[in-house]
Amino acid sequence: MFCPVCESEYEESVTRCPDDDTELVQRLDPATSHDDSEAKFKALHRFNAPAEAEMVNDILRQNGIRSAVQSGALDALSPLLSSVGPGAAVLVDQRDYDRALELYTAFFGDDASPLTGGEGEMDEDEDELDK
């Protein structure tokens, strides 16, 4: 028996988790169990404006995709400088990449950058980043 909240394992005779006061289940669902493995991020898309990257990152996170924004240093100094800076990239955990690409395509189609038109997908050399 397992707790679906804390994932602790209990003997057959126990029916509720003493820590979470949750009814135990026979098996944990792999889709909802916690994954403590280390994330490896892969670039999904590069944008001209950090605001675009943040918008896409929000959409991905709302859909359960592990993602982050990697932006140029200039956007931290001033919104004015960010418009001429190197832009930003949305990074997704490689385990979520296919689903993230599917979501991005569903929302934006073939647009290189949703708001400003952009650089598009990253080259293979820039593709994999470790965190």
Secondary structure, 3 states (H helix, E strand, C coil): CECCCCCCECCCCCCECCCCCCECECCCCCCCCCCCCCCEEEEEEEECCHHHHHHHHHHHHHCCCCEEEEECCHHHHCHHHHCCCCCEEEEEEHHHHHHHHHHHHHHHCCCCCCCCCCCECCCHHHHEEEC
